[in-house]
Amino acid sequence: MTDEPKKPVCYGVMDKVFPMGDDGLRHSPERCMACPHKTPCLRSALSTDPEADNVREERIDRAYTAGNLSFLARWSKKKSLAGKGKKRGA
């Protein structure tokens, strides 16, 4: 047997471990801060959950709105994300 603790039911579920806050940004809930699986859980959610592409688009849009990303860089990143979605069969 392994000494590794069992993963919780919410493991890797985007809406549970990285929900949208009232301020329009995503935050990890307080219950996740004490969890020993916090980092791998967030990584899993961002790499496997279909909602992860929306999170990446939100980041791109926020960077563009803040002036940290040019129009062409924004277009290129969004086009790249759209291409990845088609490859996955989404």
HUKAZI-V664947 format. One record per pair of residues at least 12 apart in sequence whose ideal C-beta (glycine too) atoms are under 7 Angstrom apart, sorted by the first residue. I is the first residue (numbers start at 1). GAP is how many residues later the second one is. If there is no record, write none. Layout:
i->I gap->GAP
i->I gap->GAP
This chain:
i->5 gap->31
i->7 gap->30
i->8 gap->27
i->8 gap->29
i->11 gap->26
i->11 gap->30
i->11 gap->33
i->12 gap->29
i->12 gap->32
i->12 gap->33
i->12 gap->36
i->12 gap->37
i->13 gap->32
i->13 gap->36
i->14 gap->31
i->14 gap->35
i->14 gap->37
i->14 gap->38
i->15 gap->36
i->17 gap->15
i->17 gap->24
i->17 gap->25
i->17 gap->28
i->18 gap->24
i->18 gap->27
i->26 gap->29
i->50 gap->40
i->53 gap->28
i->53 gap->32
i->56 gap->25
i->57 gap->21
i->57 gap->24
i->60 gap->14
i->60 gap->17
i->60 gap->18
